[in-house]
Amino acid sequence: MGSYLSLSAITKSFNGVQVINDLSIQAERGELLTLLGPSGCGKSTLLRCIAGLAEMDQGSIELDGVELTSLPAKKRDVGMVFQSYALFPNMTVYDNIAFGLKMRGDRREQIKGRVEEMLELVDLSDKRKDYPHRLSGGQQQRVALARSLAVEPKLMLLDEPLSALDAKIRRNLRMELRRIQQRLGMTMIFVTHDQEEALMISDRVCIMHEGRIIQTGRPEDIYAEPNSSFVARFIGHYNVLDRQEMEAVFGVRELAGSTYAIRPESVKLTPADEAAPHPAEAYRDSLGKSTALIAQGKVTEITVLGSLIRCAVNAGGTEINADMLNDGSCFPIRQGSEVVLAVDPQNCRNLDHGGAIGHCPSYQKNERFISLSGSRATAR
């Protein structure tokens, strides 16, 4: 039995420029699948192809066993919500939600029952008589969502529906959207360039780059196991280092592969003085030997990100980002502070071969910052 939604070998060009390049993906019934990528990667164009609003150069689309490729948009049974709310300004909330049902020719009592159900679903029952100009942006987007859901499409497409809202409303509405999707068991394709948004609400995420899907998986898997330097930088703000940088920063040689990724939250910092506990003490093998990747550097920038503090550290001429909880437990740190960095090798991914680097470095090979003597590292 095939997938509920199947896109096969989709290609689309504009004025000779290929926007979607031989792309194939599948979605299961009741799944929320997110297309995540930077602006211009083709994700919105792909959504328009699914909806029938843009004609493909080649490829096929099948939904619930029905071939959609040759069908016009109005016969595809697909709902779509855009970034712009596109509400009718001269209609009340009730009439906006009822519009599609009226156009379909539903009976008055059916329309009333369905609209009441949608008003309750999006928590706007008390706004039924209001006009769009009296609603907040978040409320207007909920009306747009309710209007699309009212006709019970087989598939919902959402093209960056939350990007025009302020941060607090966006956070609240994304979770409300997820609640609605799960309650209805609706299949949704969600487009965004916001990594946090994609990780929070999706069953699966497809990373798009230059018209292709370059990685697909559960949010937690993609975050933990990026398959390329692009995904590592885009999805998790990883520190991405080549082999020469690994040697310059950590003194590590003879590594397999050529590109490595370290999450900023995996970089532990302590002051570079003898009185401070050394971060390498957290990483010891069964024999008590430290396995940590060790470096020394200077803090060049400090950014407060709400619950996190991100420190940019110049180590061996390479910038390394380290994230610490902003809970008062971290040591006093200032721009210009000399620090020691420690990374568990199990948290350093080999992007060429997958998995952790699986290598215990010889710190004696580091000419700038060398081996552990007892529990301390000594600088030369």
C-alpha positions in Angstrom: 0.0 0.0 0.0 1.4 3.4 -1.0 1.8 6.6 0.9 -1.2 8.9 1.4 0.6 11.7 -0.5 3.3 10.9 -3.0 5.3 13.3 -5.1 7.5 11.8 -7.7 10.3 13.4 -9.7 8.9 16.9 -9.5 10.8 19.5 -11.6 9.9 23.1 -12.1 11.7 26.0 -13.8 11.0 29.8 -14.1 12.5 31.6 -17.1 15.1 28.8 -17.6 16.1 28.7 -13.9 15.4 25.4 -12.2 13.6 26.0 -8.9 12.6 22.4 -8.1 15.0 19.6 -9.2 13.8 16.0 -9.5 12.2 16.1 -6.1 10.3 13.1 -4.5 8.7 12.9 -1.1 5.9 11.0 0.6 3.6 11.8 3.5 1.4 9.5 5.5 -2.2 10.0 6.5 -2.5 12.2 9.6 1.1 13.4 9.4 2.4 16.9 9.8 5.3 17.2 7.4 7.4 20.4 7.3 9.4 21.7 4.4 12.2 23.7 6.0 14.8 25.7 4.1 16.1 29.2 3.4 14.3 31.7 1.2 14.5 30.8 -2.5 15.0 27.0 -2.0 11.7 26.1 -3.8 9.5 25.1 -0.8 6.7 27.6 -1.6 6.8 26.7 -5.3 6.5 23.1 -4.4 3.4 23.8 -2.3 1.8 25.7 -5.2 2.5 22.7 -7.5 0.7 20.4 -5.0 -2.2 22.8 -4.9 -2.5 23.1 -8.6 -1.6 26.8 -8.6 1.6 26.3 -10.5 2.2 23.9 -13.4 5.1 21.4 -13.1 7.5 20.8 -15.9 7.5 17.1 -15.1 6.6 14.7 -12.3 3.5 13.3 -10.7 1.4 13.9 -7.6 -0.9 11.3 -6.0 -3.2 11.9 -3.1 -5.2 9.1 -1.4 -4.9 7.0 -4.5 -6.0 9.7 -6.9 -3.6 11.1 -9.5 -3.8 15.0 -9.2 -1.3 16.0 -11.9 -3.8 16.8 -14.6 -6.6 18.0 -12.3 -7.3 21.8 -11.9 -6.9 23.3 -8.4 -10.6 23.4 -7.6 -10.9 19.6 -8.0 -7.9 18.5 -6.0 -9.6 18.7 -2.6 -6.6 20.6 -1.1 -6.9 23.5 1.3 -4.2 26.2 1.5 -3.4 28.9 4.1 -1.0 31.7 3.1 1.2 34.1 5.0 -1.3 36.8 4.2 -4.7 36.1 5.8 -6.7 36.8 2.6 -10.0 37.3 4.5 -13.0 39.0 3.0 -13.0 42.5 4.7 -16.8 43.0 4.1 -17.7 39.6 5.8 -17.9 38.7 9.4 -15.8 35.9 11.0 -18.9 33.6 10.7 -19.4 34.4 7.0 -15.7 34.1 6.1 -15.6 30.6 7.6 -18.9 29.7 5.9 -17.8 31.0 2.5 -16.4 27.7 1.1 -19.4 25.7 2.4 -21.8 28.1 0.7 -19.9 27.9 -2.6 -20.1 24.1 -2.4 -23.8 24.3 -2.0 -24.2 22.8 1.5 -27.5 23.2 3.2 -28.0 26.1 5.7 -28.2 23.8 8.7 -25.1 21.9 7.7 -23.2 25.2 7.2 -24.3 26.5 10.6 -23.2 23.3 12.4 -19.9 23.2 10.6 -19.1 26.9 11.2 -19.9 26.5 14.9 -17.6 23.5 15.1 -14.8 25.5 13.5 -15.4 28.5 15.7 -15.0 26.3 18.8 -12.0 24.6 17.3 -10.0 27.8 16.9 -11.5 29.4 20.0 -13.3 32.3 18.3 -16.9 31.6 19.2 -17.2 35.1 20.8 -15.9 36.8 17.6 -18.4 35.4 15.1 -20.0 38.7 14.4 -16.7 40.7 14.2 -15.2 41.9 11.0 -11.5 41.2 10.1 -10.3 44.7 10.9 -11.3 44.3 14.5 -9.2 41.1 15.0 -5.6 40.8 15.9 -3.2 39.1 13.4 -3.3 35.9 15.3 -7.1 35.9 15.3 -7.2 36.6 11.6 -4.9 33.7 10.8 -7.1 31.4 12.9 -10.1 32.5 10.9 -8.2 31.7 7.7 -7.3 28.3 9.1 -10.9 27.6 10.1 -12.1 28.6 6.7 -9.8 26.1 5.0 -10.6 23.4 7.5 -14.4 23.9 7.2 -14.6 22.2 3.8 -12.7 19.1 5.2 -10.0 18.9 2.5 -8.0 15.7 2.2 -4.8 17.7 2.5 -3.9 21.1 4.1 -1.0 23.2 2.8 0.3 26.0 5.0 2.8 28.4 3.4 4.6 30.2 6.2 1.3 31.0 7.9 2.8 32.4 11.1 5.7 34.5 9.8 3.8 37.8 9.8 3.0 37.5 13.5 5.0 38.8 16.4 7.1 36.3 18.3 4.9 35.6 21.3 1.7 35.1 19.2 3.7 33.0 16.8 4.8 30.6 19.6 1.3 30.3 20.9 -0.3 29.8 17.6 2.1 27.2 16.3 1.2 24.9 19.3 -2.5 25.6 18.8 -2.0 24.6 15.1 -0.4 21.4 16.2 -3.2 20.7 18.7 -5.8 21.2 15.9 -3.9 19.0 13.5 -3.7 16.1 16.0 -7.3 16.5 17.1 -8.6 16.3 13.5 -6.0 13.7 12.3 -5.5 16.1 9.3 -2.6 15.6 6.9 -0.7 18.8 6.6 2.3 20.1 4.7 3.8 23.1 6.5 6.4 25.4 4.9 8.7 27.5 7.1 12.3 28.9 7.2 12.1 28.9 11.0 14.1 26.0 12.5 12.6 26.2 15.9 9.1 26.2 14.4 9.8 23.1 12.3 11.4 21.2 15.3 8.5 22.0 17.6 5.4 21.0 15.6 6.5 18.4 13.0 6.2 14.6 12.8 8.9 14.7 10.1 11.0 17.5 8.6 12.3 17.7 5.0 15.3 20.0 4.7 15.3 21.8 1.3 18.3 23.4 -0.4 18.5 24.6 -4.0 15.3 22.8 -5.1 16.2 19.4 -3.6 15.4 17.5 -0.4 18.8 16.9 1.2 17.6 15.2 4.5 14.4 13.9 5.8 13.6 12.6 9.3 12.1 13.1 12.7 13.0 16.5 14.2 15.1 15.0 17.0 17.0 12.8 14.5 17.9 15.6 12.1 19.0 17.8 15.0 21.2 15.1 16.5 22.5 13.6 13.2 22.8 16.2 10.4 24.1 14.6 7.2 25.9 17.6 5.8 27.6 20.9 6.7 24.6 22.8 5.3 22.1 20.9 7.5 24.4 21.2 10.6 24.7 25.0 10.2 21.0 25.5 9.2 19.2 23.3 11.7 21.3 23.4 14.8 23.8 26.3 14.6 26.6 23.7 14.8 30.2 24.6 14.8 31.4 23.1 11.5 35.2 22.5 11.2 37.4 21.0 8.5 40.3 18.8 9.3 42.8 21.6 9.4 40.7 23.5 11.8 40.3 20.5 14.1 44.1 20.2 14.2 44.6 24.0 14.8 41.9 24.2 17.5 42.1 20.8 19.3 45.4 19.4 18.1 43.7 16.3 16.6 45.3 14.6 13.7 44.8 11.4 11.6 41.0 11.8 11.7 38.8 10.0 9.1 36.8 12.3 6.9 37.2 16.0 6.2 34.3 17.8 7.9 33.1 17.7 11.6 30.3 19.2 13.5 29.9 20.2 17.2 26.8 21.5 18.8 27.3 24.7 20.7 25.6 23.2 23.8 28.3 20.4 23.8 31.1 22.9 24.3 32.0 23.3 28.0 33.8 26.4 29.1 35.8 27.3 32.2 38.1 30.2 33.0 41.7 29.6 32.0 43.2 29.7 35.4 44.6 27.1 37.7 41.9 27.6 40.5 39.0 26.7 38.2 37.7 23.1 37.9 38.8 21.8 34.5 35.9 20.9 32.0 37.8 17.8 30.9 37.1 16.2 34.2 33.5 15.6 33.0 34.8 13.3 30.2 36.8 10.3 31.5 36.9 6.7 30.3 36.7 3.6 32.5 40.4 3.9 33.4 40.0 7.5 34.5 41.7 9.0 31.5 40.2 12.1 30.0 39.0 11.7 26.5 38.0 15.3 26.0 38.9 17.5 23.1 40.6 20.4 24.7 41.4 23.9 23.4 42.1 27.4 24.8 40.7 30.6 23.5 39.4 34.1 24.1 35.7 35.2 24.3 35.1 37.6 21.4 31.3 38.0 21.7 28.5 37.3 24.2 24.8 37.1 23.1 21.9 36.6 25.4 19.3 34.4 23.8 16.7 34.3 26.6 17.3 31.1 28.5 20.7 30.7 26.8 23.9 32.6 26.7 26.0 32.1 23.5 29.7 32.8 23.7 31.8 33.2 20.5 35.3 32.0 21.3 38.4 32.5 19.1 40.4 29.3 19.4 43.4 28.7 17.2 42.1 31.3 14.8 38.6 29.6 14.4 35.4 30.9 16.0 33.7 28.3 18.2 30.2 29.0 19.6 29.4 27.7 23.1 25.9 27.8 24.6 25.3 27.9 28.4 22.1 28.0 30.4 21.3 31.5 31.5 20.3 30.3 35.0 23.0 32.0 37.1 25.1 28.8 37.4 27.7 29.6 34.8 30.9 31.4 35.8 31.2 35.2 35.3 32.2 35.6 31.7 33.1 38.7 29.8 34.2 39.7 26.4 38.0 39.2 26.3 38.0 36.4 29.0 40.5 33.6 28.5 38.7 30.3 28.6 39.3 26.6 28.3 37.0 24.6 26.0 36.3 20.9 26.4 34.2 18.7 24.1 33.2 15.1 24.5 34.4 13.3 21.3 31.0 11.5 21.3 29.4 14.9 20.6 31.7 15.6 17.7 30.1 14.3 14.5 31.9 13.2 11.4 29.8 14.6 8.6 31.5 12.4 5.9 31.1 9.0 7.6 28.3 9.7 10.2 28.5 9.1 13.9 30.9 10.4 16.5 34.6 10.8 15.5 35.4 7.7 17.5 39.0 8.9 18.1 40.8 9.6 21.3 43.2 12.4 20.4 46.8 12.6 21.5 47.0 15.9 23.3 50.8 15.9 23.1 50.4 16.7 19.4 48.8 20.0 20.2 51.6 22.6 20.1 49.6 25.4 21.7 47.7 23.6 24.4 48.8 20.2 25.6 48.1 17.2 27.7 46.3 16.7 31.0 48.6 16.3 33.9 46.5 14.8 36.7 43.2 16.7 36.4 44.6 19.9 35.0 45.7 21.0 31.5 48.9 23.0 31.2 49.4 25.7 28.6 52.7 26.3 26.8 
